[in-house]
Amino acid sequence: MTSTIDRDRGAPAPRDGAPAPRPPGEPGRPARAGRPRAARRAARRRRRLLAFALLASPALWFLVADVARRGRHLLTFDRLHAAGYAATVVASMGFWGVLLYVASGRRGALRGMAAGLFAALFTLACGVQGGFHALYNVYCSIDSQIHSQSIPWSIVGTLPLGHPRVIAHLALAFGLALAALALGRRVVRPRRRWRRVAQAAVPLALAGAAVIPVSYRVIQSSSADMIYFHGVAAVVKEHLGITDDSPDLRVQRRQTAPVPRLAARPARPRNVVLLLQESQRADVTCVEHDPACEQATPFSNAAAPGRMPLLQMRAHDSTTAISISNIWSGVSPTERREVLSSAPLLWDYAHAAGWDTAYWTSQNLMFGNARLYVQDIPVSHRAVATQLDPAADLDYGAYDRLLTDRVIEEWGELVEPFFAVVHYSNIHYPYVVDPEHSPFQPSELNKAPEKNDEFKNYYRNVVYLSDMAVGRLIEFIRGSASGERTVIVYTSDHGESFREHWQLGHTSSLWDEEVLVPTWIDAPEGTLAPEERASIAGAREEFVWHLDLAPTFLDLMGLWDEPALAPFRARMMGHPLTREERTVAPVPLTNCTWLWGCAFRNWGMMQGPMKIEAREWDGEFHCFDVRTDPLELTNLGEQACAPLPDLARALFHEMPNVTPPGRPEVDWRGE
């Protein structure tokens, strides 16, 4: 149909089906072509800025959250660490920006894949790091992931996924991921060319996040997400056999057997506290009260003058992880993996009996997965090294004085009756020393053989400084309202060698310098029944063991005779020191268990004063009577310790007799 003239308006009539033109001056939205060019450019700039901000927002979230958590710590970075931190923030922006850009596309299968990848990785990195920091005041890193025997568990930081803080952080991270994806598809308009470039860059971004160097220990001067990806990548490479960063067995997540409700019937109303030292030798300790106390523990000596010493207490090992299992579970270190990882600990029993519980330690539990041993214990109060000091050393932990400060601060919050463990750490090499509190001279941190005396004096000064913190805590406890009702048990996880049998440190042997540990019990008047006090006092010179401590604690809590405890008690080879019966059967000694592997194998057994020991380069067990030969200088031969050698061979199997490179060949028979 041909056009006609609208006589009323003077405008041409529209063709059939075409919209009528809007007459000049008629109100309504102006045509797009009529918008000023400057306005269109400004709108495009705003959209691009908004898109850029959205693409950068995941990395910025990690940055803002980190500032909120560690603001003061970040301000301590020097130029090098600040530059490294800035570099990982930039890398984080690139990583998340690429994924979100691809996920913001209008269509295509890759868009969905990128969206799923973004949501999963952001939820994990953000949620795990948030939850981990909430529990440990430090970020999950290779130190807390590398020993994991499960990739799925390492991906979630082996966290207690039912913990409210962990749930909250994972839920928040997932919500943020979904919000970023929704906004990305509204705001970001990927152009075809750049979308293809970004798609090609996704594999590079993933690979880069896995291999980018990060600062993950102590300072952690890297973005939290990059620290997380670095750790997960290390675990994956370990499981694929690409690396061998965790050759030894380490603590894994415990699956504690449930403990039924227990009825506590202690002989006297009391609280129970374990003071656990690290690497402390018996011969540098005033185990029995001595008014002069010329050893390295004058402060605890003065604070507990009425204590009852146990002069022949021995650990079954010289490895912290094994010792705490022996002390806290009472289960033999030679048990199967499933038994060691499921046996209830003292906190579980106390909690089942309605006691309040606490665990405070200056140990850095990031070391060797140690956190997993106590991560799920039921406690009302807890502190670990990284909560006392986020820059805690991986080996010697946070300062012991900070641990004492924390316990004093929270002590009054405990509800009686309570069971608590205070676990010190500074006597672990490389040691914590204060020149102003170093009475043993000359001293030097020098492992050279000709400097052995100076090195041991240095160690004595370390013990002295730690004992200042211990003595201060004991004085506080005894001066507190609950102190007069609190029994204190003091021991060390193991000792420390200084070339008595040519080795240094611990974990390498079972000689007495590594397993004879200072132990005493301090009980105010009225906290023990007369027969309990007599039994402990009678054990002064008797051979007793770390495996006796769990039964002792259970008896102090009034649980040893509880019928519901019978199945758990059957696993314990020790006996309460509060009762007359003693452990007289042969007991195992070893630094190699299903809980914690050893650098090289060593085994032994003891029955009373008779002791055998051997290491993997030995062809026979060496026999000693430690009562007549406390320095273990005279090997009596296997026959003198019968039947211990045969029992040990049946328990530990064959000795390979291979001298490791660099180790001296020692003929203990004198031939």
ZIGI-V169713 format. One record per residue. N is the residue number from 1. RES is the residue in one small letter. PSI is psi in whole degrees, -180 to 180 (NA if undefined). OMEGA is omega in whole degrees, 0 to 359 (NA if undefined). Layout:
n:N res:RES psi:PSI omega:OMEGA
n:N res:RES psi:PSI omega:OMEGA
//
This chain:
n:1 res:m psi:133 omega:183
n:2 res:t psi:155 omega:180
n:3 res:s psi:147 omega:174
n:4 res:t psi:172 omega:181
n:5 res:i psi:129 omega:175
n:6 res:d psi:108 omega:186
n:7 res:r psi:-31 omega:182
n:8 res:d psi:-39 omega:186
n:9 res:r psi:-18 omega:184
n:10 res:g psi:17 omega:180
n:11 res:a psi:152 omega:179
n:12 res:p psi:140 omega:179
n:13 res:a psi:145 omega:180
n:14 res:p psi:155 omega:173
n:15 res:r psi:163 omega:179
n:16 res:d psi:130 omega:177
n:17 res:g psi:-10 omega:182
n:18 res:a psi:144 omega:180
n:19 res:p psi:147 omega:179
n:20 res:a psi:138 omega:179
n:21 res:p psi:147 omega:179
n:22 res:r psi:121 omega:181
n:23 res:p psi:151 omega:178
n:24 res:p psi:139 omega:177
n:25 res:g psi:-10 omega:180
n:26 res:e psi:134 omega:182
n:27 res:p psi:155 omega:181
n:28 res:g psi:172 omega:181
n:29 res:r psi:130 omega:179
n:30 res:p psi:154 omega:178
n:31 res:a psi:149 omega:182
n:32 res:r psi:-39 omega:182
n:33 res:a psi:-19 omega:182
n:34 res:g psi:-8 omega:181
n:35 res:r psi:143 omega:179
n:36 res:p psi:143 omega:181
n:37 res:r psi:-37 omega:180
n:38 res:a psi:-39 omega:179
n:39 res:a psi:-39 omega:179
n:40 res:r psi:-41 omega:179
n:41 res:r psi:-41 omega:179
n:42 res:a psi:-40 omega:179
n:43 res:a psi:-41 omega:178
n:44 res:r psi:-40 omega:179
n:45 res:r psi:-43 omega:180
n:46 res:r psi:-42 omega:180
n:47 res:r psi:-39 omega:179
n:48 res:r psi:-41 omega:178
n:49 res:l psi:-41 omega:178
n:50 res:l psi:-41 omega:179
n:51 res:a psi:-43 omega:179
n:52 res:f psi:-44 omega:179
n:53 res:a psi:-39 omega:179
n:54 res:l psi:-43 omega:180
n:55 res:l psi:-31 omega:179
n:56 res:a psi:-13 omega:188
n:57 res:s psi:-36 omega:178
n:58 res:p psi:-46 omega:179
n:59 res:a psi:-39 omega:179
n:60 res:l psi:-33 omega:177
n:61 res:w psi:-45 omega:177
n:62 res:f psi:-40 omega:180
n:63 res:l psi:-49 omega:182
n:64 res:v psi:-43 omega:179
n:65 res:a psi:-38 omega:180
n:66 res:d psi:-40 omega:178
n:67 res:v psi:-40 omega:179
n:68 res:a psi:-36 omega:182
n:69 res:r psi:-40 omega:190
n:70 res:r psi:32 omega:185
n:71 res:g psi:-49 omega:181
n:72 res:r psi:-38 omega:179
n:73 res:h psi:-40 omega:180
n:74 res:l psi:-33 omega:181
n:75 res:l psi:-13 omega:180
n:76 res:t psi:-6 omega:182
n:77 res:f psi:137 omega:170
n:78 res:d psi:-179 omega:185
n:79 res:r psi:-43 omega:183
n:80 res:l psi:-47 omega:181
n:81 res:h psi:-34 omega:177
n:82 res:a psi:-41 omega:178
n:83 res:a psi:-41 omega:178
n:84 res:g psi:-40 omega:178
n:85 res:y psi:-45 omega:179
n:86 res:a psi:-39 omega:181
n:87 res:a psi:-40 omega:180
n:88 res:t psi:-28 omega:174
n:89 res:v psi:-42 omega:177
n:90 res:v psi:-43 omega:178
n:91 res:a psi:-39 omega:178
n:92 res:s psi:-43 omega:178
n:93 res:m psi:-44 omega:179
n:94 res:g psi:-42 omega:182
n:95 res:f psi:-56 omega:182
n:96 res:w psi:-34 omega:180
n:97 res:g psi:-43 omega:179
n:98 res:v psi:-48 omega:181
n:99 res:l psi:-45 omega:182
n:100 res:l psi:-34 omega:179
n:101 res:y psi:-46 omega:179
n:102 res:v psi:-40 omega:181
n:103 res:a psi:-15 omega:182
n:104 res:s psi:5 omega:180
n:105 res:g psi:162 omega:183
n:106 res:r psi:-30 omega:185
n:107 res:r psi:174 omega:175
n:108 res:g psi:149 omega:181
n:109 res:a psi:-34 omega:181
n:110 res:l psi:-30 omega:178
n:111 res:r psi:-47 omega:180
n:112 res:g psi:-40 omega:179
n:113 res:m psi:-43 omega:180
n:114 res:a psi:-38 omega:179
n:115 res:a psi:-45 omega:178
n:116 res:g psi:-41 omega:179
n:117 res:l psi:-44 omega:179
n:118 res:f psi:-49 omega:183
n:119 res:a psi:-43 omega:182
n:120 res:a psi:-49 omega:184
n:121 res:l psi:-40 omega:180
n:122 res:f psi:-41 omega:179
n:123 res:t psi:-43 omega:181
n:124 res:l psi:-52 omega:184
n:125 res:a psi:-46 omega:182
n:126 res:c psi:-45 omega:183
n:127 res:g psi:-45 omega:180
n:128 res:v psi:-46 omega:181
n:129 res:q psi:-38 omega:177
n:130 res:g psi:-47 omega:180
n:131 res:g psi:-40 omega:180
n:132 res:f psi:-45 omega:180
n:133 res:h psi:-36 omega:179
n:134 res:a psi:-33 omega:181
n:135 res:l psi:-34 omega:190
n:136 res:y psi:-2 omega:179
n:137 res:n psi:28 omega:178
n:138 res:v psi:159 omega:182
n:139 res:y psi:148 omega:175
n:140 res:c psi:128 omega:185
n:141 res:s psi:-173 omega:179
n:142 res:i psi:-32 omega:179
n:143 res:d psi:-34 omega:183
n:144 res:s psi:4 omega:181
n:145 res:q psi:-30 omega:194
n:146 res:i psi:-31 omega:183
n:147 res:h psi:2 omega:182
n:148 res:s psi:136 omega:177
n:149 res:q psi:8 omega:181
n:150 res:s psi:119 omega:177
n:151 res:i psi:-45 omega:178
n:152 res:p psi:-42 omega:180
n:153 res:w psi:-35 omega:179
n:154 res:s psi:-31 omega:179
n:155 res:i psi:-35 omega:178
n:156 res:v psi:20 omega:176
n:157 res:g psi:16 omega:184
n:158 res:t psi:41 omega:180
n:159 res:l psi:156 omega:172
n:160 res:p psi:99 omega:189
n:161 res:l psi:-15 omega:177
n:162 res:g psi:-2 omega:181
n:163 res:h psi:135 omega:183
n:164 res:p psi:-40 omega:181
n:165 res:r psi:-40 omega:179
n:166 res:v psi:-45 omega:178
n:167 res:i psi:-45 omega:182
n:168 res:a psi:-44 omega:182
n:169 res:h psi:-40 omega:178
n:170 res:l psi:-41 omega:179
n:171 res:a psi:-43 omega:178
n:172 res:l psi:-43 omega:180
n:173 res:a psi:-42 omega:179
n:174 res:f psi:-41 omega:178
n:175 res:g psi:-41 omega:178
n:176 res:l psi:-39 omega:179
n:177 res:a psi:-45 omega:179
n:178 res:l psi:-39 omega:179
n:179 res:a psi:-42 omega:179
n:180 res:a psi:-41 omega:180
n:181 res:l psi:-42 omega:180
n:182 res:a psi:-45 omega:179
n:183 res:l psi:-36 omega:180
n:184 res:g psi:-39 omega:181
n:185 res:r psi:-14 omega:175
n:186 res:r psi:-37 omega:189
n:187 res:v psi:-44 omega:184
n:188 res:v psi:129 omega:179
n:189 res:r psi:82 omega:184
n:190 res:p psi:129 omega:173
n:191 res:r psi:153 omega:188
n:192 res:r psi:-47 omega:183
n:193 res:r psi:-48 omega:182
n:194 res:w psi:-30 omega:177
n:195 res:r psi:-41 omega:179
n:196 res:r psi:-39 omega:177
n:197 res:v psi:-44 omega:180
n:198 res:a psi:-40 omega:178
n:199 res:q psi:-41 omega:178
n:200 res:a psi:-26 omega:182
n:201 res:a psi:-14 omega:182
n:202 res:v psi:-50 omega:178
n:203 res:p psi:-37 omega:179
n:204 res:l psi:-38 omega:179
n:205 res:a psi:-43 omega:179
n:206 res:l psi:-44 omega:179
n:207 res:a psi:-40 omega:180
n:208 res:g psi:-41 omega:179
n:209 res:a psi:-28 omega:181
n:210 res:a psi:-28 omega:187
n:211 res:v psi:-8 omega:182
n:212 res:i psi:131 omega:179
n:213 res:p psi:141 omega:179
n:214 res:v psi:159 omega:171
n:215 res:s psi:108 omega:188
n:216 res:y psi:-10 omega:185
n:217 res:r psi:134 omega:176
n:218 res:v psi:-71 omega:185
n:219 res:i psi:-40 omega:182
n:220 res:q psi:56 omega:181
n:221 res:s psi:55 omega:178
n:222 res:s psi:160 omega:177
n:223 res:s psi:141 omega:186
n:224 res:a psi:-37 omega:181
n:225 res:d psi:-37 omega:179
n:226 res:m psi:-35 omega:175
n:227 res:i psi:-42 omega:180
n:228 res:y psi:-49 omega:182
n:229 res:f psi:-36 omega:178
n:230 res:h psi:-43 omega:180
n:231 res:g psi:-45 omega:180
n:232 res:v psi:-42 omega:179
n:233 res:a psi:-38 omega:179
n:234 res:a psi:-41 omega:179
n:235 res:v psi:-44 omega:180
n:236 res:v psi:-45 omega:179
n:237 res:k psi:-35 omega:178
n:238 res:e psi:-45 omega:181
n:239 res:h psi:-28 omega:178
n:240 res:l psi:-5 omega:180
n:241 res:g psi:11 omega:180
n:242 res:i psi:-36 omega:178
n:243 res:t psi:171 omega:179
n:244 res:d psi:56 omega:184
n:245 res:d psi:-16 omega:181
n:246 res:s psi:72 omega:184
n:247 res:p psi:-19 omega:186
n:248 res:d psi:157 omega:177
n:249 res:l psi:134 omega:179
n:250 res:r psi:169 omega:182
n:251 res:v psi:137 omega:176
n:252 res:q psi:174 omega:181
n:253 res:r psi:128 omega:181
n:254 res:r psi:145 omega:173
n:255 res:q psi:80 omega:189
n:256 res:t psi:133 omega:176
n:257 res:a psi:139 omega:181
n:258 res:p psi:142 omega:178
n:259 res:v psi:126 omega:179
n:260 res:p psi:168 omega:177
n:261 res:r psi:132 omega:182
n:262 res:l psi:151 omega:177
n:263 res:a psi:115 omega:181
n:264 res:a psi:130 omega:178
n:265 res:r psi:68 omega:180
n:266 res:p psi:153 omega:180
n:267 res:a psi:-29 omega:177
n:268 res:r psi:150 omega:174
n:269 res:p psi:130 omega:183
n:270 res:r psi:159 omega:169
n:271 res:n psi:160 omega:183
n:272 res:v psi:130 omega:180
n:273 res:v psi:134 omega:173
n:274 res:l psi:122 omega:170
n:275 res:l psi:112 omega:186
n:276 res:l psi:117 omega:179
n:277 res:q psi:171 omega:183
n:278 res:e psi:127 omega:170
n:279 res:s psi:31 omega:185
n:280 res:q psi:123 omega:179
n:281 res:r psi:151 omega:177
n:282 res:a psi:-34 omega:187
n:283 res:d psi:2 omega:172
n:284 res:v psi:10 omega:186
n:285 res:t psi:139 omega:169
n:286 res:c psi:85 omega:182
n:287 res:v psi:-48 omega:174
n:288 res:e psi:143 omega:182
n:289 res:h psi:132 omega:180
n:290 res:d psi:114 omega:182
n:291 res:p psi:-30 omega:179
n:292 res:a psi:-43 omega:179
n:293 res:c psi:83 omega:178
n:294 res:e psi:5 omega:176
n:295 res:q psi:-169 omega:189
n:296 res:a psi:11 omega:183
n:297 res:t psi:52 omega:182
n:298 res:p psi:-25 omega:186
n:299 res:f psi:-49 omega:175
n:300 res:s psi:-32 omega:177
n:301 res:n psi:-45 omega:181
n:302 res:a psi:-31 omega:185
n:303 res:a psi:-21 omega:182
n:304 res:a psi:68 omega:184
n:305 res:p psi:-23 omega:183
n:306 res:g psi:15 omega:185
n:307 res:r psi:157 omega:179
n:308 res:m psi:115 omega:185
n:309 res:p psi:152 omega:172
n:310 res:l psi:93 omega:193
n:311 res:l psi:-13 omega:181
n:312 res:q psi:33 omega:177
n:313 res:m psi:133 omega:178
n:314 res:r psi:141 omega:168
n:315 res:a psi:163 omega:178
n:316 res:h psi:9 omega:189
n:317 res:d psi:-179 omega:172
n:318 res:s psi:40 omega:180
n:319 res:t psi:127 omega:186
n:320 res:t psi:-49 omega:185
n:321 res:a psi:-38 omega:180
n:322 res:i psi:-41 omega:180
n:323 res:s psi:-45 omega:182
n:324 res:i psi:-31 omega:175
n:325 res:s psi:-44 omega:179
n:326 res:n psi:-45 omega:184
n:327 res:i psi:-43 omega:189
n:328 res:w psi:-21 omega:180
n:329 res:s psi:-28 omega:184
n:330 res:g psi:3 omega:183
n:331 res:v psi:140 omega:182
n:332 res:s psi:140 omega:179
n:333 res:p psi:-13 omega:181
n:334 res:t psi:3 omega:179
n:335 res:e psi:165 omega:179
n:336 res:r psi:161 omega:181
n:337 res:r psi:-46 omega:185
n:338 res:e psi:-30 omega:178
n:339 res:v psi:-47 omega:181
n:340 res:l psi:-34 omega:184
n:341 res:s psi:-5 omega:181
n:342 res:s psi:-11 omega:182
n:343 res:a psi:129 omega:177
n:344 res:p psi:154 omega:178
n:345 res:l psi:170 omega:185
n:346 res:l psi:-36 omega:178
n:347 res:w psi:-37 omega:180
n:348 res:d psi:-44 omega:179
n:349 res:y psi:-45 omega:181
n:350 res:a psi:-43 omega:180
n:351 res:h psi:-40 omega:180
n:352 res:a psi:-22 omega:179
n:353 res:a psi:3 omega:177
n:354 res:g psi:12 omega:178
n:355 res:w psi:149 omega:170
n:356 res:d psi:151 omega:185
n:357 res:t psi:154 omega:180
n:358 res:a psi:152 omega:173
n:359 res:y psi:115 omega:176
n:360 res:w psi:134 omega:179
n:361 res:t psi:147 omega:171
n:362 res:s psi:3 omega:175
n:363 res:q psi:140 omega:174
n:364 res:n psi:103 omega:187
n:365 res:l psi:3 omega:172
n:366 res:m psi:-18 omega:181
n:367 res:f psi:121 omega:172
n:368 res:g psi:33 omega:179
n:369 res:n psi:17 omega:185
n:370 res:a psi:-28 omega:181
n:371 res:r psi:-30 omega:185
n:372 res:l psi:-20 omega:180
n:373 res:y psi:-31 omega:184
n:374 res:v psi:7 omega:185
n:375 res:q psi:-33 omega:187
n:376 res:d psi:10 omega:180
n:377 res:i psi:146 omega:181
n:378 res:p psi:104 omega:180
n:379 res:v psi:150 omega:176
n:380 res:s psi:-23 omega:179
n:381 res:h psi:135 omega:183
n:382 res:r psi:142 omega:172
n:383 res:a psi:137 omega:176
n:384 res:v psi:172 omega:189
n:385 res:a psi:-45 omega:185
n:386 res:t psi:-16 omega:173
n:387 res:q psi:-28 omega:175
n:388 res:l psi:-35 omega:181
n:389 res:d psi:112 omega:182
n:390 res:p psi:-18 omega:178
n:391 res:a psi:24 omega:181
n:392 res:a psi:139 omega:179
n:393 res:d psi:145 omega:183
n:394 res:l psi:-31 omega:184
n:395 res:d psi:-54 omega:183
n:396 res:y psi:-3 omega:172
n:397 res:g psi:-152 omega:176
n:398 res:a psi:164 omega:181
n:399 res:y psi:137 omega:181
n:400 res:d psi:-30 omega:178
n:401 res:r psi:-32 omega:177
n:402 res:l psi:-35 omega:177
n:403 res:l psi:-47 omega:178
n:404 res:t psi:-41 omega:178
n:405 res:d psi:-45 omega:182
n:406 res:r psi:-43 omega:180
n:407 res:v psi:-43 omega:178
n:408 res:i psi:-40 omega:181
n:409 res:e psi:-37 omega:187
n:410 res:e psi:-5 omega:186
n:411 res:w psi:-45 omega:183
n:412 res:g psi:-12 omega:180
n:413 res:e psi:-14 omega:179
n:414 res:l psi:142 omega:179
n:415 res:v psi:126 omega:180
n:416 res:e psi:146 omega:355
n:417 res:p psi:151 omega:181
n:418 res:f psi:154 omega:173
n:419 res:f psi:127 omega:183
n:420 res:a psi:149 omega:175
n:421 res:v psi:129 omega:174
n:422 res:v psi:114 omega:193
n:423 res:h psi:107 omega:182
n:424 res:y psi:169 omega:187
n:425 res:s psi:-11 omega:192
n:426 res:n psi:-8 omega:179
n:427 res:i psi:7 omega:175
n:428 res:h psi:136 omega:177
n:429 res:y psi:138 omega:16
n:430 res:p psi:15 omega:169
n:431 res:y psi:152 omega:174
n:432 res:v psi:123 omega:183
n:433 res:v psi:154 omega:177
n:434 res:d psi:116 omega:181
n:435 res:p psi:-28 omega:181
n:436 res:e psi:-11 omega:178
n:437 res:h psi:60 omega:182
n:438 res:s psi:77 omega:185
n:439 res:p psi:-16 omega:184
n:440 res:f psi:111 omega:185
n:441 res:q psi:153 omega:357
n:442 res:p psi:147 omega:179
n:443 res:s psi:148 omega:182
n:444 res:e psi:136 omega:176
n:445 res:l psi:81 omega:187
n:446 res:n psi:119 omega:184
n:447 res:k psi:3 omega:180
n:448 res:a psi:139 omega:182
n:449 res:p psi:-39 omega:181
n:450 res:e psi:-10 omega:179
n:451 res:k psi:21 omega:186
n:452 res:n psi:-41 omega:180
n:453 res:d psi:-42 omega:178
n:454 res:e psi:-37 omega:180
n:455 res:f psi:-41 omega:179
n:456 res:k psi:-34 omega:174
n:457 res:n psi:-38 omega:176
n:458 res:y psi:-44 omega:178
n:459 res:y psi:-42 omega:178
n:460 res:r psi:-39 omega:179
n:461 res:n psi:-32 omega:176
n:462 res:v psi:-46 omega:178
n:463 res:v psi:-42 omega:180
n:464 res:y psi:-46 omega:181
n:465 res:l psi:-43 omega:179
n:466 res:s psi:-37 omega:181
n:467 res:d psi:-25 omega:174
n:468 res:m psi:-43 omega:179
n:469 res:a psi:-41 omega:181
n:470 res:v psi:-47 omega:180
n:471 res:g psi:-39 omega:179
n:472 res:r psi:-39 omega:179
n:473 res:l psi:-43 omega:180
n:474 res:i psi:-43 omega:178
n:475 res:e psi:-41 omega:179
n:476 res:f psi:-47 omega:181
n:477 res:i psi:-46 omega:182
n:478 res:r psi:-23 omega:178
n:479 res:g psi:-4 omega:182
n:480 res:s psi:168 omega:181
n:481 res:a psi:-35 omega:182
n:482 res:s psi:-7 omega:186
n:483 res:g psi:-35 omega:181
n:484 res:e psi:-8 omega:178
n:485 res:r psi:17 omega:186
n:486 res:t psi:123 omega:175
n:487 res:v psi:129 omega:180
n:488 res:i psi:129 omega:173
n:489 res:v psi:128 omega:184
n:490 res:y psi:131 omega:174
n:491 res:t psi:177 omega:175
n:492 res:s psi:153 omega:180
n:493 res:d psi:-34 omega:179
n:494 res:h psi:-177 omega:178
n:495 res:g psi:-150 omega:183
n:496 res:e psi:136 omega:182
n:497 res:s psi:148 omega:177
n:498 res:f psi:63 omega:175
n:499 res:r psi:20 omega:175
n:500 res:e psi:-36 omega:175
n:501 res:h psi:42 omega:177
n:502 res:w psi:-10 omega:180
n:503 res:q psi:161 omega:177
n:504 res:l psi:150 omega:173
n:505 res:g psi:-139 omega:181
n:506 res:h psi:176 omega:184
n:507 res:t psi:-12 omega:188
n:508 res:s psi:-13 omega:184
n:509 res:s psi:-180 omega:179
n:510 res:l psi:21 omega:174
n:511 res:w psi:157 omega:186
n:512 res:d psi:-28 omega:178
n:513 res:e psi:-19 omega:179
n:514 res:e psi:-17 omega:185
n:515 res:v psi:-16 omega:175
n:516 res:l psi:114 omega:190
n:517 res:v psi:144 omega:177
n:518 res:p psi:131 omega:181
n:519 res:t psi:136 omega:173
n:520 res:w psi:162 omega:178
n:521 res:i psi:129 omega:179
n:522 res:d psi:117 omega:184
n:523 res:a psi:113 omega:177
n:524 res:p psi:157 omega:180
n:525 res:e psi:132 omega:179
n:526 res:g psi:-10 omega:180
n:527 res:t psi:-13 omega:178
n:528 res:l psi:145 omega:170
n:529 res:a psi:154 omega:182
n:530 res:p psi:-41 omega:181
n:531 res:e psi:-32 omega:176
n:532 res:e psi:-45 omega:180
n:533 res:r psi:-42 omega:180
n:534 res:a psi:-38 omega:181
n:535 res:s psi:-44 omega:179
n:536 res:i psi:-45 omega:180
n:537 res:a psi:-34 omega:180
n:538 res:g psi:-16 omega:180
n:539 res:a psi:7 omega:185
n:540 res:r psi:-48 omega:183
n:541 res:e psi:4 omega:182
n:542 res:e psi:155 omega:179
n:543 res:f psi:113 omega:181
n:544 res:v psi:167 omega:194
n:545 res:w psi:159 omega:175
n:546 res:h psi:-32 omega:179
n:547 res:l psi:-12 omega:174
n:548 res:d psi:-14 omega:187
n:549 res:l psi:-42 omega:178
n:550 res:a psi:-48 omega:175
n:551 res:p psi:-36 omega:179
n:552 res:t psi:-46 omega:178
n:553 res:f psi:-42 omega:180
n:554 res:l psi:-36 omega:178
n:555 res:d psi:-38 omega:176
n:556 res:l psi:-32 omega:177
n:557 res:m psi:-2 omega:179
n:558 res:g psi:32 omega:184
n:559 res:l psi:-10 omega:188
n:560 res:w psi:-33 omega:181
n:561 res:d psi:4 omega:180
n:562 res:e psi:121 omega:182
n:563 res:p psi:-37 omega:182
n:564 res:a psi:-14 omega:180
n:565 res:l psi:-10 omega:188
n:566 res:a psi:-46 omega:181
n:567 res:p psi:-33 omega:180
n:568 res:f psi:-37 omega:179
n:569 res:r psi:-30 omega:181
n:570 res:a psi:-23 omega:179
n:571 res:r psi:-12 omega:187
n:572 res:m psi:126 omega:181
n:573 res:m psi:-11 omega:181
n:574 res:g psi:176 omega:181
n:575 res:h psi:149 omega:180
n:576 res:p psi:133 omega:177
n:577 res:l psi:-11 omega:178
n:578 res:t psi:-1 omega:181
n:579 res:r psi:163 omega:187
n:580 res:e psi:-35 omega:184
n:581 res:e psi:136 omega:181
n:582 res:r psi:163 omega:176
n:583 res:t psi:107 omega:183
n:584 res:v psi:-9 omega:179
n:585 res:a psi:160 omega:177
n:586 res:p psi:139 omega:179
n:587 res:v psi:145 omega:183
n:588 res:p psi:152 omega:173
n:589 res:l psi:127 omega:178
n:590 res:t psi:147 omega:173
n:591 res:n psi:11 omega:183
n:592 res:c psi:110 omega:181
n:593 res:t psi:175 omega:176
n:594 res:w psi:-10 omega:177
n:595 res:l psi:-37 omega:186
n:596 res:w psi:122 omega:180
n:597 res:g psi:169 omega:183
n:598 res:c psi:151 omega:179
n:599 res:a psi:-42 omega:168
n:600 res:f psi:155 omega:193
n:601 res:r psi:145 omega:174
n:602 res:n psi:143 omega:186
n:603 res:w psi:163 omega:175
n:604 res:g psi:176 omega:174
n:605 res:m psi:156 omega:173
n:606 res:m psi:148 omega:171
n:607 res:q psi:107 omega:188
n:608 res:g psi:-135 omega:181
n:609 res:p psi:-9 omega:183
n:610 res:m psi:130 omega:188
n:611 res:k psi:137 omega:172
n:612 res:i psi:150 omega:176
n:613 res:e psi:153 omega:176
n:614 res:a psi:153 omega:173
n:615 res:r psi:171 omega:194
n:616 res:e psi:-14 omega:177
n:617 res:w psi:5 omega:179
n:618 res:d psi:146 omega:178
n:619 res:g psi:-7 omega:180
n:620 res:e psi:166 omega:175
n:621 res:f psi:146 omega:176
n:622 res:h psi:135 omega:187
n:623 res:c psi:135 omega:180
n:624 res:f psi:149 omega:168
n:625 res:d psi:102 omega:189
n:626 res:v psi:-11 omega:176
n:627 res:r psi:-42 omega:180
n:628 res:t psi:-17 omega:182
n:629 res:d psi:68 omega:186
n:630 res:p psi:-21 omega:179
n:631 res:l psi:-2 omega:178
n:632 res:e psi:58 omega:182
n:633 res:l psi:-21 omega:186
n:634 res:t psi:109 omega:177
n:635 res:n psi:117 omega:183
n:636 res:l psi:-8 omega:183
n:637 res:g psi:152 omega:186
n:638 res:e psi:-38 omega:187
n:639 res:q psi:-30 omega:182
n:640 res:a psi:-21 omega:180
n:641 res:c psi:12 omega:180
n:642 res:a psi:142 omega:7
n:643 res:p psi:18 omega:186
n:644 res:l psi:-43 omega:180
n:645 res:p psi:-42 omega:180
n:646 res:d psi:-40 omega:178
n:647 res:l psi:-40 omega:181
n:648 res:a psi:-40 omega:179
n:649 res:r psi:-38 omega:178
n:650 res:a psi:-30 omega:183
n:651 res:l psi:-43 omega:187
n:652 res:f psi:-10 omega:180
n:653 res:h psi:-162 omega:193
n:654 res:e psi:145 omega:175
n:655 res:m psi:133 omega:186
n:656 res:p psi:-21 omega:180
n:657 res:n psi:57 omega:177
n:658 res:v psi:118 omega:179
n:659 res:t psi:118 omega:179
n:660 res:p psi:151 omega:178
n:661 res:p psi:135 omega:178
n:662 res:g psi:-9 omega:179
n:663 res:r psi:139 omega:178
n:664 res:p psi:142 omega:175
n:665 res:e psi:121 omega:185
n:666 res:v psi:127 omega:176
n:667 res:d psi:97 omega:184
n:668 res:w psi:-10 omega:178
n:669 res:r psi:-9 omega:179
n:670 res:g psi:18 omega:181
n:671 res:e psi:NA omega:NA
//
